[in-house]
Amino acid sequence: MAWAEVEKALAEAIAQQVVPGAVLIARRGDEVVYQGAFGHRTLMPEPQPLKLETVFDLSSLTKPLATATIAMMLVREGKLRLDDRVTRFFHNFGVHGKGSITFRQLLAHCSGLAAWRPFFQQVMEIEKGGKVNFMASQGAKEFVYEQIHREKLDAPPGTKVIYSDLNFILLGETIERITGASLNRICRDRIFRPLKLKSTDFIDISMVRSRRLEPVAEMFAATEICPSRKRLLVGEVHDDNAFAMGGVAGHAGLFAPARDVDRIAAELIASWAGRSQFIPQSVTREFWRRDGTVAGSTWALGWDTPSPQHSSSGRYFSPEAVGHLGFTGTSIWIEPSRAIAITLLTNRVHPRRDNQGIREFRPRIHDLVMEAIGAV
């Protein structure tokens, strides 16, 4: 009966056009206790059903699942120290008062860097100015990195929480500098292959161009009819800055089906409990502990925690839970002490991004799932 309530809520959300479709996976301990696919992966040119295997643009889930996870591994190896300054690797970054910013501050969103900048518009203008195929090139990616190095701060480091894509673009660059490999390659070698995730990766636009490899549309949940690209996005990164950077960036760009997201969550829960060598227990617990740099912050390192009121996690996750949301309509919430994970992947931006109904839907569906598994 309990799961019937969950399914009813999902059906209502689709009927009320909160989301075109959704895949939900609930885990408790070593078992997936529920999985289901609802609604449509695309509504145009005609509706096509979602499947459990449908691949979603994870959007900002890239931050915890890819970038922060690789950062955990580099911390374990001593190649990245959380309280080192960013200028250790990027000497020119220290201009405009940024010299004291640490990697911990980037991960906890208290570096003082701006939330967002329209780098893609600058890249577009450079291409219009005569630099052929500059958009989504390696040169465009390096241009974005350079712009962040030159940024002025919105707040002094360590004084204010600003949820910032710039922090994670810079962390992606740091990972590439330390490892000498592209972010997608290092994630493939260190996360996706070891966990046998066959449908999870970034979609490198340069490879699509040079090898004429087109993503198979039927595999993907469609996102938006993009205002700047003038087309429906299917198997192409939704985030404009990630697109300008070639589809591979520390803040967005990862694609995966719900089962693969759940697989990563399961391995991180096992690491937190000391039952896996994937990430050491001490490192996992440090990253998943709420950061105390700014009073009242809900951020851990690369992960959020439930806010005291109106959290998207609902009413039943404890303050020790961790989670993250993605702009495209994706989310993951994890209760490590009870080994619970709820993965909810939707394509709420299809066909337009101004659909905000998911804000009320997320806490409701999380509450129903927690009630169904007896975790209240």
C-alpha positions as CSV (number, residue, x, y, z in Angstrom):
1,M,0.0,0.0,0.0
2,A,2.8,2.4,0.9
3,W,4.4,2.3,-2.6
4,A,1.0,2.8,-4.1
5,E,1.0,6.3,-2.5
6,V,4.4,7.0,-4.0
7,E,3.3,5.9,-7.4
8,K,0.1,7.9,-7.1
9,A,2.1,11.1,-6.3
10,L,4.4,10.5,-9.3
11,A,1.4,10.0,-11.6
12,E,-0.2,13.2,-10.3
13,A,3.0,15.1,-10.8
14,I,3.1,14.0,-14.5
15,A,-0.6,14.7,-15.0
16,Q,-0.2,18.2,-13.5
17,Q,2.9,18.8,-15.7
18,V,5.3,19.2,-12.8
19,V,7.6,16.9,-14.7
20,P,7.3,15.1,-18.1
21,G,8.8,12.0,-16.5
22,A,10.7,10.6,-13.5
23,V,12.8,7.6,-12.5
24,L,12.8,6.8,-8.8
25,I,15.2,4.4,-7.0
26,A,15.1,3.9,-3.2
27,R,17.8,2.0,-1.4
28,R,18.1,0.7,2.2
29,G,21.2,-1.1,3.2
30,D,22.4,-3.5,0.5
31,E,19.1,-3.7,-1.3
32,V,17.2,-1.6,-3.8
33,V,13.7,-1.6,-2.1
34,Y,12.0,0.2,-4.9
35,Q,12.6,1.3,-8.5
36,G,10.2,2.7,-11.1
37,A,10.0,4.7,-14.3
38,F,7.1,7.0,-15.0
39,G,6.0,9.4,-17.8
40,H,8.0,10.4,-20.8
41,R,11.6,10.9,-21.8
42,T,10.4,13.4,-24.4
43,L,7.2,15.1,-25.4
44,M,8.2,16.0,-28.9
45,P,7.7,15.4,-31.8
46,E,5.5,12.8,-30.0
47,P,5.6,11.4,-26.4
48,Q,8.1,8.6,-25.8
49,P,8.1,6.6,-22.5
50,L,10.8,6.8,-19.9
51,K,12.6,3.6,-18.9
52,L,14.7,2.6,-15.9
53,E,17.7,2.7,-18.3
54,T,17.0,6.2,-19.6
55,V,20.1,8.4,-19.3
56,F,19.6,11.9,-17.8
57,D,21.6,15.1,-17.9
58,L,22.5,15.1,-14.2
59,S,23.4,18.8,-14.3
60,S,24.8,19.9,-10.8
61,L,24.9,16.3,-9.5
62,T,28.2,16.4,-11.4
63,K,29.6,18.4,-8.5
64,P,29.2,15.7,-5.8
65,L,29.2,12.5,-7.9
66,A,32.2,13.3,-10.1
67,T,34.2,16.4,-9.0
68,A,34.0,15.9,-5.2
69,T,34.5,12.2,-5.5
70,I,37.7,12.6,-7.4
71,A,38.7,15.3,-4.9
72,M,38.2,12.8,-2.1
73,M,40.6,10.4,-3.9
74,L,43.2,13.1,-4.4
75,V,42.9,14.0,-0.7
76,R,43.5,10.3,0.2
77,E,46.6,10.3,-1.9
78,G,48.0,13.5,-0.4
79,K,47.9,15.2,-3.8
80,L,45.3,17.7,-2.7
81,R,45.1,19.2,0.8
82,L,41.8,20.8,1.7
83,D,43.4,23.8,3.5
84,D,46.0,24.5,0.8
85,R,45.4,27.7,-1.1
86,V,44.3,27.6,-4.7
87,T,47.4,29.6,-5.6
88,R,49.5,26.5,-4.9
89,F,48.5,25.4,-8.4
90,F,47.4,28.6,-10.1
91,H,49.8,31.4,-9.2
92,N,47.8,34.1,-11.1
93,F,44.6,33.3,-9.3
94,G,45.5,35.4,-6.3
95,V,44.6,38.8,-7.9
96,H,41.7,40.9,-6.5
97,G,42.0,39.5,-3.0
98,K,41.6,35.8,-3.9
99,G,45.1,34.8,-2.6
100,S,43.7,33.2,0.6
101,I,41.0,31.0,-0.9
102,T,41.4,27.4,-0.1
103,F,40.1,24.2,-1.7
104,R,37.9,23.6,1.4
105,Q,36.2,27.0,0.7
106,L,35.6,26.0,-2.9
107,L,34.0,22.7,-1.9
108,A,31.9,24.4,0.9
109,H,30.8,27.2,-1.4
110,C,32.2,30.0,0.8
111,S,35.1,31.1,-1.4
112,G,33.4,34.4,-2.1
113,L,33.4,33.8,-5.9
114,A,30.2,34.7,-7.8
115,A,27.4,32.1,-8.2
116,W,27.5,32.2,-12.0
117,R,28.8,34.2,-14.9
118,P,27.5,34.0,-18.6
119,F,30.9,32.8,-20.0
120,F,29.1,31.1,-22.9
121,Q,28.0,34.6,-24.1
122,Q,31.6,35.8,-24.2
123,V,32.6,32.6,-26.0
124,M,29.8,33.2,-28.5
125,E,31.0,36.7,-29.2
126,I,34.6,35.6,-29.8
127,E,33.3,33.0,-32.3
128,K,31.1,35.6,-34.0
129,G,34.3,37.8,-34.1
130,G,35.9,35.3,-36.4
131,K,37.3,32.5,-34.3
132,V,35.9,29.6,-36.2
133,N,34.5,26.7,-34.1
134,F,35.6,28.3,-30.9
135,M,32.4,27.3,-29.1
136,A,32.8,24.0,-27.2
137,S,36.5,23.9,-28.0
138,Q,39.5,23.3,-25.7
139,G,40.4,26.9,-26.3
140,A,37.0,28.0,-25.0
141,K,37.5,25.8,-21.9
142,E,40.9,27.4,-21.2
143,F,39.3,30.9,-21.8
144,V,36.7,30.1,-19.1
145,Y,39.4,29.0,-16.7
146,E,41.3,32.2,-17.3
147,Q,38.2,34.3,-16.7
148,I,37.7,32.7,-13.3
149,H,41.4,33.3,-12.4
150,R,40.8,37.0,-13.2
151,E,37.4,37.2,-11.3
152,K,36.7,39.8,-8.6
153,L,35.1,38.5,-5.4
154,D,31.4,39.0,-4.4
155,A,32.4,38.5,-0.7
156,P,35.6,38.1,1.3
157,P,36.7,34.4,1.4
158,G,35.2,32.4,4.3
159,T,32.6,35.0,5.2
160,K,29.5,34.1,3.2
161,V,27.8,31.1,1.5
162,I,27.4,31.6,-2.2
163,Y,26.4,28.4,-4.1
164,S,28.8,28.8,-7.0
165,D,29.4,27.0,-10.3
166,L,32.7,28.9,-10.5
167,N,34.0,27.0,-7.5
168,F,33.5,23.7,-9.2
169,I,34.7,24.8,-12.6
170,L,37.9,25.7,-10.8
171,L,38.0,22.4,-8.9
172,G,37.6,20.6,-12.3
173,E,40.6,22.5,-13.5
174,T,42.6,21.6,-10.4
175,I,41.8,17.9,-10.9
176,E,43.1,18.2,-14.5
177,R,46.2,20.0,-13.3
178,I,47.0,17.5,-10.6
179,T,46.3,14.3,-12.7
180,G,47.5,15.5,-16.1
181,A,44.3,14.1,-17.6
182,S,41.0,15.5,-18.7
183,L,38.2,15.4,-16.1
184,N,36.1,12.9,-18.1
185,R,39.1,10.5,-18.5
186,I,40.0,10.6,-14.8
187,C,36.4,10.1,-13.8
188,R,36.1,7.1,-16.2
189,D,39.3,5.6,-14.9
190,R,38.7,6.2,-11.2
191,I,34.9,6.0,-10.8
192,F,32.9,4.7,-13.7
193,R,35.0,1.7,-14.7
194,P,35.7,0.5,-11.2
195,L,32.0,0.6,-10.3
196,K,31.1,-0.9,-13.7
197,L,28.9,2.1,-14.7
198,K,28.5,1.4,-18.4
199,S,26.0,4.2,-19.1
200,T,27.7,7.1,-17.1
201,D,30.0,9.6,-18.7
202,F,30.4,13.2,-19.9
203,I,29.6,13.8,-23.5
204,D,32.7,15.4,-25.0
205,I,31.5,17.6,-27.8
206,S,34.9,17.6,-29.5
207,M,34.7,13.9,-29.8
208,V,31.2,14.2,-31.2
209,R,32.5,16.7,-33.8
210,S,35.8,15.0,-34.8
211,R,34.5,11.4,-34.9
212,R,31.0,12.3,-35.9
213,L,29.7,10.3,-33.0
214,E,26.1,11.2,-32.4
215,P,24.5,10.2,-29.1
216,V,21.6,7.8,-29.7
217,A,18.5,10.0,-28.9
218,E,16.4,7.1,-27.7
219,M,18.7,6.6,-24.8
220,F,18.3,10.1,-23.3
221,A,15.7,12.2,-21.5
222,A,15.2,15.4,-23.4
223,T,15.8,18.7,-21.7
224,E,15.1,22.2,-23.0
225,I,14.4,23.8,-26.3
226,C,17.5,25.9,-25.7
227,P,17.1,29.7,-26.3
228,S,20.8,30.2,-27.3
229,R,21.2,27.0,-29.4
230,K,17.7,27.2,-30.9
231,R,17.1,23.4,-30.7
232,L,15.8,20.7,-28.4
233,L,18.6,19.2,-26.4
234,V,18.8,15.4,-26.3
235,G,22.1,13.9,-25.2
236,E,23.7,17.3,-25.3
237,V,24.6,19.1,-22.0
238,H,21.9,21.6,-20.9
239,D,24.1,23.9,-18.9
240,D,25.3,26.7,-21.2
241,N,28.7,27.2,-19.7
242,A,29.4,23.5,-19.7
243,F,28.4,23.4,-23.4
244,A,30.8,26.3,-24.1
245,M,33.5,24.4,-22.4
246,G,33.0,21.3,-24.6
247,G,30.6,19.3,-22.4
248,V,33.2,18.4,-19.7
249,A,33.3,20.6,-16.7
250,G,33.5,20.4,-12.9
251,H,30.1,21.9,-12.3
252,A,27.9,20.1,-14.9
253,G,28.1,17.8,-17.8
254,L,27.7,14.3,-16.3
255,F,25.0,12.0,-17.9
256,A,23.8,8.8,-16.2
257,P,20.8,6.6,-15.6
258,A,19.3,6.4,-12.1
259,R,20.7,2.9,-11.4
260,D,24.2,4.2,-11.9
261,V,23.6,7.2,-9.6
262,D,22.3,4.7,-7.0
263,R,25.4,2.6,-7.5
264,I,27.7,5.5,-6.7
265,A,25.6,6.3,-3.6
266,A,25.8,2.7,-2.4
267,E,29.6,2.7,-2.7
268,L,29.9,6.0,-0.9
269,I,27.6,4.8,1.9
270,A,29.8,1.7,2.2
271,S,32.9,4.0,2.3
272,W,31.3,6.1,5.1
273,A,30.7,2.9,7.1
274,G,34.3,1.6,6.5
275,R,33.1,-1.3,4.4
276,S,34.7,-0.2,1.1
277,Q,38.1,0.8,0.0
278,F,36.6,3.1,-2.7
279,I,37.2,6.1,-0.5
280,P,38.7,5.9,3.0
281,Q,36.1,6.2,5.8
282,S,37.9,9.2,7.4
283,V,37.9,11.1,4.1
284,T,34.2,10.3,3.4
285,R,33.2,11.4,6.8
286,E,35.2,14.7,6.5
287,F,33.5,15.5,3.2
288,W,30.1,14.6,4.5
289,R,30.4,16.6,7.7
290,R,28.7,20.0,7.6
291,D,31.4,22.7,7.2
292,G,31.7,25.2,10.0
293,T,33.5,28.0,8.2
294,V,30.4,30.1,7.9
295,A,27.8,30.0,10.7
296,G,24.5,28.6,9.6
297,S,25.8,27.1,6.4
298,T,24.2,23.8,5.4
299,W,27.1,22.8,3.1
300,A,29.4,20.0,3.6
301,L,32.3,19.5,1.1
302,G,30.8,19.1,-2.3
303,W,27.5,18.0,-0.8
304,D,24.6,19.9,0.9
305,T,22.8,18.8,4.1
306,P,19.1,19.3,5.0
307,S,18.2,22.9,5.8
308,P,16.2,23.3,9.1
309,Q,13.0,24.5,7.2
310,H,11.6,23.6,3.8
311,S,14.4,21.2,2.8
312,S,14.0,19.4,-0.6
313,S,14.8,16.2,1.4
314,G,11.5,16.4,3.2
315,R,10.9,15.9,6.9
316,Y,12.6,12.6,7.7
317,F,16.2,13.0,6.8
318,S,18.4,13.9,9.7
319,P,20.9,16.8,9.8
320,E,23.7,14.3,9.1
321,A,22.2,13.4,5.7
322,V,23.8,14.7,2.5
323,G,22.3,15.4,-0.9
324,H,22.4,17.6,-3.9
325,L,20.0,18.9,-6.6
326,G,20.5,19.5,-10.3
327,F,18.9,22.3,-12.3
328,T,17.5,19.8,-14.9
329,G,15.3,18.2,-12.2
330,T,17.7,15.6,-10.7
331,S,18.4,14.9,-7.0
332,I,20.1,12.5,-4.6
333,W,19.6,12.3,-0.9
334,I,21.6,9.9,1.4
335,E,21.2,9.1,5.1
336,P,24.5,7.3,5.7
337,S,23.8,6.1,9.3
338,R,20.7,4.2,8.1
339,A,22.2,3.4,4.7
340,I,19.3,5.0,2.8
341,A,19.6,6.6,-0.6
342,I,16.8,8.1,-2.7
343,T,17.6,8.9,-6.3
344,L,15.0,11.0,-8.2
345,L,15.8,11.9,-11.8
346,T,13.4,14.0,-13.8
347,N,13.6,16.2,-16.9
348,R,11.5,19.0,-15.4
349,V,13.2,21.6,-17.8
350,H,11.5,19.8,-20.8
351,P,10.4,21.7,-22.8
352,R,11.0,24.9,-20.8
353,R,13.1,25.8,-17.8
354,D,10.5,28.0,-16.1
355,N,8.6,25.1,-14.7
356,Q,9.1,25.4,-10.9
357,G,6.5,22.8,-9.6
358,I,9.3,20.4,-8.6
359,R,10.1,22.6,-5.5
360,E,7.0,21.5,-3.8
361,F,7.0,18.0,-5.2
362,R,10.5,17.0,-4.1
363,P,9.9,17.1,-0.3
364,R,6.6,15.4,-0.7
365,I,7.9,12.5,-2.7
366,H,10.9,12.0,-0.3
367,D,8.5,12.0,2.7
368,L,6.3,9.3,1.0
369,V,9.3,7.2,0.1
370,M,10.7,7.4,3.7
371,E,7.2,6.4,5.0
372,A,7.1,3.5,2.6
373,I,10.4,2.1,3.8
374,G,9.6,2.7,7.5
375,A,12.3,5.3,8.1
376,V,10.1,7.9,9.9
